[in-house]
Structure formats: C-alpha cells, structure tokens
Amino acid sequence: MAVTLDAQLLEILACPSPDHAPLRAGTPSDPDADALTCTECGRVFPVRDGIPVLLLDEATNPDDSSADGA
C-alpha cells in the first residue's frame, strides 16, 4: 500500500538527522512501500497506520542492507 499523506504535510516533513533533508514517499526499491525515505542520508522511516514514525531509532539505515553483502 502506498503512503497516503497530505501533499502539504509531505512537503514540510524532514529527516530528524542533523541535515534535515526532505523526505519522499516509498523506498528506493519499492516506491509504493509504507515508508518515507530521506533524500540526503537514505534512511527509511516507517509509516504505521498513516502516521510517519520519524525516530532515528526506528529508521532503517541504508548501510544495514549491504553489511552482509560481500
């Protein structure tokens, strides 16, 4: 299911990390995922029951997925 946030809300939401970059809906591998992805650091924040969970502890770090790759 795709993220269904108000366009104005999505426009003002930002990553809680120090760079405060804008967020975009979905993930790099799944644009319809219930998540928001930081345009700067790549962290993926879940959206649960239509509410973005913008906590760094809840985010998936892009480096986590490639740790076991090689």
C-alpha positions as CSV (number, residue, x, y, z in Angstrom):
1,M,0.0,0.0,0.0
2,A,1.4,3.4,-0.9
3,V,1.8,6.2,1.6
4,T,-1.2,8.5,1.5
5,L,-0.1,11.6,3.3
6,D,-1.4,15.1,2.5
7,A,0.9,16.7,-0.1
8,Q,1.3,19.8,2.2
9,L,2.4,17.6,5.1
10,L,4.9,15.7,3.0
11,E,6.3,19.0,1.7
12,I,7.1,20.2,5.3
13,L,8.3,16.9,6.8
14,A,12.1,16.5,7.1
15,C,14.5,13.9,8.3
16,P,15.3,14.3,12.0
17,S,19.0,13.8,11.5
18,P,21.2,16.9,11.6
19,D,21.0,17.5,7.8
20,H,17.1,17.9,8.0
21,A,16.7,16.9,4.3
22,P,13.3,16.5,2.7
23,L,11.6,13.1,2.7
24,R,10.0,11.3,-0.3
25,A,7.3,8.6,-0.3
26,G,8.3,5.0,-0.6
27,T,11.7,3.3,-0.6
28,P,14.4,3.2,-3.4
29,S,13.4,-0.4,-4.2
30,D,9.6,0.0,-3.7
31,P,8.0,3.3,-4.4
32,D,4.7,2.1,-3.1
33,A,6.0,1.0,0.3
34,D,4.5,2.4,3.5
35,A,7.7,4.4,4.3
36,L,9.4,7.7,3.8
37,T,13.0,8.0,2.6
38,C,15.4,10.8,3.3
39,T,16.7,12.4,0.2
40,E,20.1,13.1,1.8
41,C,21.1,10.2,4.1
42,G,18.8,7.5,2.7
43,R,17.3,6.4,6.0
44,V,13.9,4.8,5.6
45,F,11.2,5.7,8.1
46,P,8.2,3.5,8.5
47,V,4.6,4.9,8.2
48,R,2.3,3.0,10.6
49,D,-1.5,3.5,10.3
50,G,-0.9,6.6,8.2
51,I,1.4,8.2,10.8
52,P,5.1,8.7,9.9
53,V,7.4,7.4,12.6
54,L,10.3,9.9,12.4
55,L,12.5,8.5,15.1
56,L,16.1,7.7,14.2
57,D,15.9,4.6,16.3
58,E,13.0,3.3,14.2
59,A,14.7,4.1,10.8
60,T,16.4,1.6,8.6
61,N,19.8,2.8,7.7
62,P,20.8,2.2,4.1
63,D,24.1,0.7,5.2
64,D,22.4,-2.1,7.1
65,S,21.1,-3.8,4.0
66,S,24.6,-4.1,2.4
67,A,26.5,-5.2,5.6
68,D,26.3,-8.9,4.8
69,G,26.7,-8.5,1.1
70,A,30.4,-9.4,0.5
